[in-house]
Amino acid sequence: MAKKKSKKTSTSLYGNYNDMLKSRFESLKIQPGDHIVIKYGEKNIDGNLMAQTEMGDPSSIVVKLDNGYNIGIKVDETVHIIKKAGSVDLEKFQIRVPKQKKGLPGITLLGTGGTIASRIDYKTGGVVMAMEPEEIFASLPELFEEVSFDDVKSLFTLASEDLASPQWKVMAKHSADAINDGTRGVVLLHGTDTMGYSSAALSFMLPDVPVPVVFTGAQRSSDRGSFDGAFNLISAARIAANADIASVMVCMHGSSNDDYCNISRGTKVRKMHTTRRDAFLTINDTPMMNIDYQGIMNELNNDLPRRKKGNVDPKLEYDEKVALIKIYPGIAPDLMDYYIDKGYHGLIIEGTGLGHVPSFPPKEDNRDFLHAVKRAVDEGIFVGMTSQCLNGRVHPYVYRSTRITYQSGVIYLEDMLPETALIKLGWTLANYEDKSVAKIMSSNLAGEISSRSYYQEYMRNEI
């Protein structure tokens, strides 16, 4: 005879609390999100009970105070939960989407996850990556005075480190569908850590795109007073609706203040700081434009592809058998051999300086990396050279080692960013015949190669 299922409240919602605390919460009919009062010595502390995280102390109670901060209270003989003071009124947190106005330029909003799509979960008090695009733009009523939304769609709810070519294809396909249906522009909400990879991927997957496709995100989550996602999204929406640019771009803070955003080519942008709001810099190029808090756009680059009528024919194929190898002192040649033996089709080297690999080490060291490079080329694997300096360009004719590397068949890729080169190679291998790969990789398709390097484009810290 089957056992009756217990009506006992599931303890999984409490997270990582120990059995003693879970039992205590259940006996008081307290769940995460409920308002409680805790007697702590001579003080009473009240706030909303939060679920304990998997990395938290199972014997500490986590409470969100009215000021928004979380505190942990280690439970001992001086700590007592004295009462449940009430439940959170979740009704007041319901999303109410403003009514859209007619006659405004229509754009498409596609969500993929990331910090910009995080919010407070009022059931647990924690920050979760679960915000739908509707929730994001509904909290920005000023947008509804300037743009309308042809479509709002959540493609994924993923951190950016979990996105790769299958997701890039989906982003590009939905962007192309929206463009071919007549949208004025596309805004993609994306995590910042790998935004440069995704923007590069769509730059190639959407060739000759006729309208703006704008990536944006946030460095700070929405529960923080320094949340930067609102201003980034407003700016990106304005660009998508009104800018006379037709390109894949990244729109992020240009300074630590909410005064302007920089618009960078999707193939020339890099996240250069882990936490700053102005973490994104245009590398080896001038930003396309900037846009201030009033929506005033200032073009900064003389070579801008313009908005036009027409459709986009996406090229979505991607070869995942590509890799990026960073050269460092003492690197073993068998690292290169590993990729060759695993059947990789293309390799990008992030060389030192102008594009060096260890070529003339002492014979007893057995670190001649050039020998492994030659093996890859001889076996029909494309090998491209970029620089880990990021700023500036590689050059095969200055030093003996670069000349020999170039003569072995390595293609020097001018001022292309290493990660952009990696993405372009995967895309090129999947969409072009082998005999065309070197030519395509050396050609400027989406602003990834500048015709020349200018002194003022070197971004450095000013004291």
JOKA-V540987 format. One record per helix or strand. SS is the DSSP state (~ for helix, > for strand). FROM is the first residue (numbers start at 1). LEN is the number of residues. Records with the same first field share a line. If there is no record, write none. Layout:
# JOKA-V540987
SS = FROM-LEN + FROM-LEN
This chain:
# JOKA-V540987
~ = 12-3 + 19-9 + 90-4 + 115-3 + 133-6 + 141-5 + 160-3 + 165-16 + 195-11 + 229-14 + 334-8 + 363-3 + 369-10 + 400-8 + 418-14 + 434-8 + 455-3
> = 15-1 + 35-6 + 43-7 + 52-1 + 60-5 + 70-5 + 79-8 + 105-7 + 119-2 + 127-2 + 147-8 + 185-5 + 212-5 + 248-6 + 260-6 + 269-3 + 280-3 + 289-4 + 297-3 + 322-5 + 346-7 + 356-1 + 382-6 + 411-2
